[in-house]
Amino acid sequence: PTSGSLVISAIQAEQMIERGCEAYLATIVMSESSGEVALEGIEVVREFEDVSWSLKGLPPSRSDPFTIELEPGTAPISKT
């Protein structure tokens, strides 16, 4: 047995089924919530009850927005 998940393409799955491998198909359907979830019912929220969760709104605007200066001619990381 392997740990983690094994992901294969649809073509690979089809080829494996044609060779006689067992195949299972499962779907997950998320039903709409019938109401709001109480925060007290969420375990991780109960673990941090001493943390103040009340926010009064967005933080104030800053006079100098956060920026990262790049060297001239630097390509975006996603395009390298």
C-alpha positions as CSV (number, residue, x, y, z in Angstrom):
1,P,0.0,0.0,0.0
2,T,1.1,3.5,-0.7
3,S,0.5,6.5,1.5
4,G,-0.9,9.8,0.1
5,S,-2.8,10.0,-3.1
6,L,-2.2,8.6,-6.5
7,V,-3.5,10.7,-9.4
8,I,-3.7,9.3,-12.9
9,S,-5.1,10.7,-16.1
10,A,-8.4,9.6,-17.7
11,I,-6.4,8.0,-20.6
12,Q,-4.2,6.0,-18.1
13,A,-7.4,4.9,-16.2
14,E,-9.0,3.8,-19.4
15,Q,-5.9,1.8,-20.4
16,M,-5.8,0.1,-17.0
17,I,-9.5,-0.8,-17.1
18,E,-8.9,-2.3,-20.6
19,R,-6.1,-4.4,-19.2
20,G,-8.5,-5.8,-16.5
21,C,-7.7,-3.6,-13.5
22,E,-10.5,-3.0,-11.0
23,A,-11.9,0.5,-11.1
24,Y,-14.0,2.5,-8.7
25,L,-15.7,5.8,-9.3
26,A,-16.7,8.0,-6.4
27,T,-18.3,11.4,-6.3
28,I,-18.7,13.9,-3.5
29,V,-21.7,16.1,-3.4
30,M,-21.7,19.1,-1.1
31,S,-25.2,19.8,0.1
32,E,-26.3,23.4,0.9
33,S,-26.1,24.2,4.6
34,S,-29.5,24.3,6.3
35,G,-28.3,27.3,8.4
36,E,-25.3,28.8,9.9
37,V,-22.8,26.7,11.7
38,A,-22.3,27.6,15.4
39,L,-18.7,28.5,16.0
40,E,-18.8,26.6,19.3
41,G,-19.3,23.4,17.3
42,I,-15.9,23.7,15.6
43,E,-13.2,22.0,17.6
44,V,-10.3,24.3,16.5
45,V,-12.4,27.3,17.5
46,R,-13.0,25.8,21.0
47,E,-9.2,25.3,21.3
48,F,-8.6,29.1,20.8
49,E,-11.6,30.5,22.8
50,D,-9.2,32.9,24.5
51,V,-8.4,34.7,21.2
52,S,-10.5,37.7,20.4
53,W,-12.3,37.2,17.1
54,S,-14.2,40.4,17.0
55,L,-13.0,42.7,14.1
56,K,-14.3,46.2,13.9
57,G,-13.7,46.5,10.1
58,L,-10.9,46.8,7.7
59,P,-7.5,48.2,8.8
60,P,-6.9,51.9,8.0
61,S,-5.4,52.8,4.6
62,R,-1.7,53.2,4.6
63,S,-0.1,56.2,3.0
64,D,2.6,54.0,1.3
65,P,1.2,50.8,-0.1
66,F,3.3,47.7,0.1
67,T,5.5,47.1,-3.0
68,I,8.4,45.0,-3.9
69,E,11.0,46.7,-6.1
70,L,12.5,44.5,-8.8
71,E,15.7,44.8,-10.7
72,P,15.3,46.3,-14.2
73,G,14.6,43.5,-16.7
74,T,13.6,40.9,-14.2
75,A,10.9,38.6,-15.6
76,P,8.0,37.4,-13.3
77,I,8.8,34.1,-11.6
78,S,5.8,32.5,-13.2
79,K,7.3,33.1,-16.7
80,T,10.8,31.8,-16.1
